[in-house]
Amino acid sequence: MIATALLLAALASPPPSDSQPVAFVDVTVIPMDRERVLEHYTVVVRNGRIVAFGPVKDVQVPTGASRVDGRGKYLMPGFAEMHGHLPNPDAQGTTPELVEAVLFLYVANGVTAVRGMQGNPGALAIRDRIARGELLGPRLWVAGPQLGGNSARTADSARRLVEAQKAAGYDHIKIQEGLARDVYDTIVATAKRVGMQFAGHVPDAITLEHAVASGQISVDHFDNFFPALERDDSPIEHADGQTRGQELVFHLDEAKLPPLVTRLKAAGTWSVPTVALWEIFSATPLDSLEARDELRYVPRQWVANWTQNVTNLRRNNPNIETGLAVAAWRRRILKALSDSGARIIFGTDSPQLFSVPGFSIHREIRVMREAGLTPFQILESGTRRVAEYYGSDDFGTVGTGKRADLILLDANPLTDPANLARRAGVVLNGRWIPESEIQAGLARIAVVFAR
């Protein structure tokens, strides 16, 4: 425990004083307001904001500023993880050091904001400590404890739970599986009355069409898309759950996809694809999962649990053909949504089943690219589109007055979004963290979790 505490104390240098600006000089800016690059720019950051932004010849570097040479580098907005999870600090076996290490993994990969999708009172405290500058971590939006069939059994209990989450200060409602139709409708009505967004899963009793019509702000994991695409003459329409789980993917109607996409676009519903995670569920060989280099940055017990979970999944659902078909269809849905201009925000469901916080974004980016999305479409789903989701122009793009959450890269991500992994450093709420410091922190985490 002492070694871990020393590790976290050394993860990052003390933040600069508010009076000391940081200037990125002669850098190529990818502002993400549209698909373009701005060459030979200077960007000055102070007090957590971009205070100057323009061509080198027009921007004077303040006296005493810390200068970062931007030649040959690319500056873009920080990335967001819109379906993430934090360790519950009050759960048995979760130490403050583990929580801080997870937060650092996000930041180390340029993830400067996380929409937490399974909250607890401890997560609220983490959110507020980060906001006060007491803890190094991404900006957090925290859901309340998830509302599903086990927690919201009746309409009355659902109403009380939503009201309690609003009073406690949670940012949004997390919808989980197992809700009855009347209970879901009560959650919707109460959330609208108290002014809370509701997002997440689509319980089987609800249907995707009803969730969209109800104003659910995001549908995560493409939940219940397959039933919405089922052929009218499907022979398994009334089959048991296990049969449908194994065979539904083989009874989908491609002609139903365009009108479904049109409905989601018209309703303004956001989709959080998490495609890479679902391929772990269904198709990725276990030995390749266990060989992932980033596993050295999480506790050994997590990896053991993930291995056992995947082993059980494959034992209960051994048909690899089903898994491959599911993966192919999910990519097809993602491409159709993107081509139509429907709303997509980036998420990976980390940390779950070999999806290491922060590192999982690079896995998701690769699958999105393989599905046919352009580099700009992928990048905007984790930057500008997230600000749009929150109805804000305060972040997600680079410009004067914007929140200073930024990534400095050694290669152009508009050429290849995989270049998001080629960092020169991260700016977190105005604080410059060079890549050397990031690598030192990661190395210390790896040493502790190797024990």
C-alpha positions in Angstrom: 0.0 0.0 0.0 2.8 2.4 0.8 4.5 1.7 -2.5 1.2 2.4 -4.3 0.7 5.6 -2.5 4.2 6.7 -3.4 3.5 5.7 -7.0 0.4 8.0 -7.2 2.2 10.9 -5.5 4.8 10.7 -8.3 2.4 10.3 -11.2 2.4 14.0 -12.2 4.4 17.0 -11.3 2.8 19.8 -9.3 0.5 21.9 -11.5 1.9 25.3 -12.7 0.6 28.4 -10.9 -2.4 30.1 -12.4 -0.1 33.0 -13.4 2.2 30.9 -15.6 0.8 30.4 -19.1 1.8 27.6 -21.4 2.3 28.5 -25.1 2.3 25.9 -27.9 4.3 27.7 -30.6 4.3 27.1 -34.3 1.9 24.1 -34.0 -0.6 22.7 -36.5 -4.0 23.0 -35.0 -6.9 20.6 -35.7 -9.7 22.7 -34.3 -12.5 20.1 -35.0 -15.1 22.8 -35.7 -14.9 21.3 -39.2 -12.5 19.2 -41.2 -9.4 21.4 -41.6 -5.9 22.1 -40.3 -4.4 25.5 -39.3 -0.7 25.5 -39.8 1.9 27.7 -38.0 -0.3 28.7 -35.1 0.4 29.7 -31.5 -2.0 28.6 -28.8 -1.7 30.1 -25.3 -3.3 28.5 -22.2 -3.8 30.0 -18.8 -6.1 29.4 -15.9 -7.6 26.4 -17.6 -8.6 28.3 -20.7 -7.3 29.0 -24.2 -6.5 32.7 -23.9 -4.8 33.3 -27.3 -5.2 31.4 -30.6 -3.9 32.5 -34.0 -1.1 32.5 -36.5 2.4 32.8 -35.1 2.9 36.3 -36.5 -0.3 37.5 -34.7 0.1 36.0 -31.2 2.7 37.2 -28.8 3.9 34.7 -26.3 3.5 36.1 -22.8 6.5 36.9 -20.7 7.3 34.0 -18.4 5.3 31.5 -20.3 6.3 27.9 -20.5 7.0 27.4 -24.2 6.3 24.1 -26.0 7.8 23.7 -29.5 4.9 22.8 -31.8 6.9 22.4 -35.0 5.9 19.1 -36.7 3.2 18.5 -34.1 -0.6 18.6 -34.1 -2.8 20.1 -31.4 -6.5 18.9 -31.1 -9.2 18.8 -28.5 -9.1 16.2 -25.8 -11.1 13.0 -26.3 -14.1 11.8 -24.4 -15.2 8.4 -23.2 -18.9 8.5 -23.2 -19.6 5.1 -21.7 -17.0 4.6 -19.0 -17.0 3.2 -15.5 -15.0 4.1 -12.4 -14.1 1.7 -9.6 -16.5 2.2 -6.7 -14.3 3.8 -4.0 -16.5 2.3 -1.3 -16.4 -1.2 -2.6 -14.4 -3.9 -0.9 -10.9 -4.1 -2.4 -11.0 -0.7 -4.1 -8.3 1.6 -2.7 -7.9 5.3 -3.3 -4.7 4.5 -5.1 -6.5 2.2 -7.6 -9.1 4.9 -8.3 -6.3 7.4 -9.0 -4.5 5.0 -11.2 -7.6 4.4 -13.3 -8.1 8.2 -13.7 -4.5 8.5 -14.8 -4.9 5.8 -17.4 -7.7 7.9 -19.0 -5.6 11.1 -19.0 -2.5 9.3 -20.2 -4.4 8.4 -23.4 -5.8 11.9 -24.0 -9.2 11.1 -22.5 -10.0 14.4 -20.8 -13.7 13.7 -20.1 -15.7 10.6 -19.1 -19.4 10.1 -18.9 -19.7 7.6 -16.0 -22.5 5.1 -16.5 -22.8 3.4 -13.2 -22.5 5.8 -10.3 -22.4 5.8 -6.5 -21.8 8.4 -3.8 -18.1 7.9 -4.0 -18.1 8.7 -7.7 -19.7 12.1 -6.9 -16.9 12.8 -4.5 -14.4 11.9 -7.2 -16.1 14.2 -9.7 -16.1 17.1 -7.3 -12.5 16.6 -6.2 -11.3 16.6 -9.8 -13.4 19.8 -10.5 -11.7 21.5 -7.5 -8.2 20.5 -8.7 -7.5 18.2 -5.8 -7.3 15.0 -7.9 -5.7 14.4 -11.3 -8.4 13.0 -13.6 -10.7 13.6 -16.6 -13.8 15.8 -16.2 -16.6 13.6 -15.1 -20.3 13.4 -15.6 -21.7 10.8 -13.2 -24.8 8.7 -13.5 -26.7 7.6 -10.4 -26.9 3.9 -9.5 -28.4 2.1 -12.5 -32.2 1.7 -12.7 -33.1 -1.8 -13.8 -35.4 -4.6 -12.9 -33.5 -5.3 -9.6 -33.6 -1.8 -8.3 -36.8 -0.2 -9.8 -39.4 -2.9 -9.3 -42.5 -0.7 -9.3 -43.5 2.6 -10.8 -43.6 4.2 -7.3 -40.1 3.0 -6.4 -38.8 4.3 -9.8 -40.2 7.7 -9.2 -38.6 7.9 -5.7 -35.3 6.7 -7.0 -35.1 9.3 -9.8 -36.1 12.1 -7.4 -33.4 10.9 -4.9 -30.7 10.8 -7.6 -31.6 14.4 -8.6 -31.4 15.5 -5.0 -28.1 13.8 -4.6 -26.5 15.7 -7.5 -26.1 13.0 -10.1 -25.7 14.2 -13.7 -28.0 11.7 -15.5 -30.0 8.5 -15.1 -28.6 5.2 -16.2 -31.2 2.8 -17.7 -30.5 -0.9 -17.2 -32.1 -4.1 -18.4 -35.2 -5.7 -16.8 -37.5 -2.7 -16.5 -41.3 -3.2 -17.0 -43.0 -0.8 -19.4 -44.9 1.1 -16.8 -41.7 1.4 -14.6 -39.7 2.7 -17.6 -42.4 5.2 -18.5 -42.4 6.5 -14.9 -38.7 7.0 -15.0 -39.0 8.9 -18.2 -41.8 11.1 -16.8 -40.0 11.8 -13.6 -36.6 12.5 -15.2 -38.3 15.0 -17.5 -40.0 16.7 -14.6 -36.9 17.0 -12.5 -34.7 17.9 -15.5 -32.4 14.9 -15.8 -31.2 13.1 -19.0 -31.8 9.4 -19.1 -29.5 7.1 -21.2 -28.1 3.6 -21.6 -29.7 0.3 -22.3 -33.1 -0.4 -23.9 -34.8 -3.1 -21.8 -36.4 -5.9 -23.8 -39.9 -5.0 -22.6 -39.5 -1.4 -23.9 -38.4 -1.8 -27.6 -36.0 0.6 -29.4 -38.9 2.4 -31.0 -40.5 3.3 -27.6 -37.2 4.4 -26.1 -36.6 6.7 -29.0 -40.1 8.1 -28.9 -39.7 8.6 -25.1 -36.7 10.8 -25.6 -34.0 8.6 -24.3 -31.0 10.7 -25.1 -28.6 7.9 -25.9 -28.9 4.2 -26.8 -25.7 2.5 -25.9 -24.3 -0.7 -27.4 -26.9 -0.6 -30.2 -29.2 -2.1 -27.6 -32.3 -3.8 -29.1 -31.4 -2.8 -32.7 -31.6 -6.4 -33.8 -35.2 -6.9 -32.7 -36.1 -3.7 -34.5 -34.5 -5.2 -37.7 -36.0 -8.7 -37.4 -37.7 -10.0 -40.6 -41.5 -9.9 -40.6 -41.5 -13.6 -41.3 -38.9 -14.5 -38.8 -39.3 -18.2 -37.7 -37.9 -17.4 -34.2 -40.1 -14.4 -33.4 -41.7 -16.2 -30.4 -38.7 -18.5 -29.5 -37.1 -18.7 -26.1 -34.4 -16.1 -25.1 -31.5 -18.5 -25.6 -32.6 -19.4 -29.2 -33.1 -15.8 -30.1 -29.8 -14.8 -28.7 -28.1 -17.4 -30.9 -30.1 -17.1 -34.1 -31.7 -13.7 -34.3 -28.7 -12.2 -36.2 -29.5 -14.6 -39.1 -33.1 -13.4 -39.4 -32.5 -9.6 -39.9 -33.9 -7.6 -42.8 -31.4 -5.2 -44.4 -34.3 -3.2 -45.9 -35.3 -2.2 -42.4 -32.0 -0.5 -41.6 -32.4 2.8 -43.6 -35.8 3.7 -42.1 -34.6 2.8 -38.6 -31.6 5.1 -39.0 -33.9 7.8 -40.4 -36.1 7.6 -37.2 -33.1 7.8 -34.9 -31.7 10.8 -36.8 -35.1 12.6 -36.9 -35.5 12.0 -33.1 -32.0 13.3 -32.3 -31.2 10.1 -30.5 -27.5 9.6 -29.8 -25.9 6.2 -30.4 -22.8 5.0 -28.4 -21.6 2.0 -30.4 -19.0 0.3 -28.2 -18.3 -2.0 -31.2 -14.9 -3.2 -30.1 -16.2 -4.5 -26.8 -19.0 -6.4 -28.4 -16.5 -8.1 -30.6 -14.7 -9.3 -27.4 -18.0 -10.7 -26.3 -18.6 -12.5 -29.6 -15.6 -13.1 -31.8 -12.1 -12.1 -30.5 -9.9 -15.1 -29.6 -9.1 -15.3 -25.9 -5.3 -15.7 -26.5 -5.1 -12.5 -28.4 -7.0 -10.7 -25.6 -4.7 -12.0 -22.9 -1.7 -10.8 -25.0 -2.7 -7.2 -25.0 0.2 -5.1 -23.8 -2.0 -2.6 -21.9 -3.1 -5.3 -19.4 0.1 -4.6 -17.4 -1.6 -1.3 -16.3 -4.5 -3.0 -14.4 -4.6 -5.3 -11.4 -3.9 -9.0 -12.1 -7.2 -9.9 -10.5 -9.1 -7.9 -13.1 -7.4 -9.8 -15.9 -8.1 -13.1 -14.2 -11.8 -12.1 -13.8 -12.0 -11.0 -17.5 -10.4 -14.3 -18.6 -13.0 -16.3 -16.6 -15.9 -14.2 -17.9 -14.9 -14.6 -21.5 -14.3 -18.4 -21.0 -17.8 -18.7 -19.5 -19.3 -16.6 -22.4 -17.7 -18.9 -25.0 -18.8 -22.0 -23.1 -22.4 -20.9 -22.9 -22.4 -19.5 -26.5 -19.9 -21.6 -28.4 -21.2 -20.8 -31.9 -18.4 -18.7 -33.5 -20.5 -18.1 -36.6 -23.1 -16.2 -34.5 -20.3 -14.1 -33.0 -18.9 -13.2 -36.4 -22.3 -12.4 -37.8 -23.1 -10.1 -34.8 -19.8 -8.3 -35.3 -20.5 -7.8 -39.0 -24.0 -6.5 -38.4 -22.9 -4.1 -35.7 -20.3 -2.6 -38.1 -23.0 -2.3 -40.8 -25.3 -0.4 -38.4 -22.5 1.9 -37.4 -21.6 2.7 -41.0 -25.3 3.3 -41.9 -25.7 5.7 -38.9 -22.6 7.6 -39.8 -23.4 7.8 -43.5 -26.8 9.3 -42.7 -25.4 12.0 -40.4 -27.2 10.5 -37.4 -25.8 11.3 -33.9 -22.9 9.2 -32.7 -20.7 9.7 -29.6 -17.6 7.7 -28.8 -17.6 5.1 -26.0 -15.9 1.8 -25.1 -17.5 0.6 -21.8 -14.1 0.6 -20.1 -13.0 -1.0 -17.9 -14.8 -4.2 -18.9 -13.5 -7.4 -20.5 -10.0 -6.4 -21.5 -11.0 -2.8 -22.3 -8.4 -1.0 -20.3 -9.3 2.6 -19.4 -7.9 5.0 -21.9 -6.2 2.4 -24.0 -9.6 1.1 -25.1 -10.2 4.2 -27.3 -7.5 3.0 -29.7 -9.2 -0.4 -30.0 -12.5 1.3 -30.7 -10.9 3.7 -33.2 -9.5 0.8 -35.2 -12.8 -1.0 -35.4 -14.6 2.2 -36.4 -12.1 2.7 -39.2 -12.5 -0.8 -40.4 -16.3 -0.3 -40.4 -15.7 2.5 -43.0 -15.9 5.7 -41.0 -13.6 8.5 -42.0 -10.9 9.8 -39.7 -12.8 13.0 -39.2 -16.1 11.2 -38.4 -14.3 9.1 -35.7 -12.5 12.1 -34.2 -15.6 14.3 -34.1 -17.6 11.5 -32.2 -15.1 12.0 -29.3 -14.8 15.8 -29.4 -17.2 18.2 -31.1 -20.1 15.9 -31.0 -19.7 15.4 -27.3 -20.0 19.1 -26.7 -23.1 19.1 -28.9 -24.5 16.3 -26.8 -24.2 18.5 -23.8 -25.5 21.6 -25.6 -22.2 23.3 -25.0 -19.6 25.3 -27.0 -17.2 25.4 -24.1 -15.1 22.4 -25.2 -14.7 19.8 -27.9 -13.1 22.4 -30.3 -10.0 24.6 -30.2 -10.5 28.3 -30.0 -10.1 31.4 -27.8 -12.0 31.1 -24.5 -12.5 27.3 -24.8 -11.7 25.0 -21.9 -8.1 23.9 -22.3 -8.4 20.1 -22.6 -6.0 19.3 -25.5 -3.8 16.6 -27.0 -0.5 17.3 -28.7 0.4 14.6 -31.3 3.4 13.7 -33.3 1.4 12.8 -36.4 -1.8 14.0 -38.1 -4.9 12.1 -36.8 -6.9 13.3 -39.9 -4.6 11.2 -42.0 -4.9 8.2 -39.7 -6.9 8.3 -36.5 -4.5 5.7 -35.1 -2.1 8.6 -34.7 -4.1 9.6 -31.6 -1.8 7.1 -29.8 1.3 9.1 -31.0 1.1 11.6 -28.2 3.6 14.3 -27.3 1.6 15.3 -24.3 -1.8 16.1 -22.9 -3.3 19.4 -21.5 -5.8 18.7 -18.8 -7.9 21.7 -17.7 -4.9 23.9 -18.6 -2.3 21.7 -17.1 0.5 20.6 -19.5 1.6 16.9 -19.0 4.4 16.0 -21.4 4.7 12.5 -22.7 7.8 11.8 -20.7 5.8 12.4 -17.6 3.0 10.2 -18.8 5.3 7.4 -19.6 7.0 7.6 -16.2 3.6 7.4 -14.5 2.6 4.4 -16.6 5.8 2.6 -15.8 5.2 3.1 -12.1 1.7 1.7 -12.4 3.0 -1.3 -14.3 5.5 -2.1 -11.6 2.8 -1.9 -8.8 0.3 -4.1 -10.7 2.9 -6.7 -11.7 3.2 -7.7 -8.0 
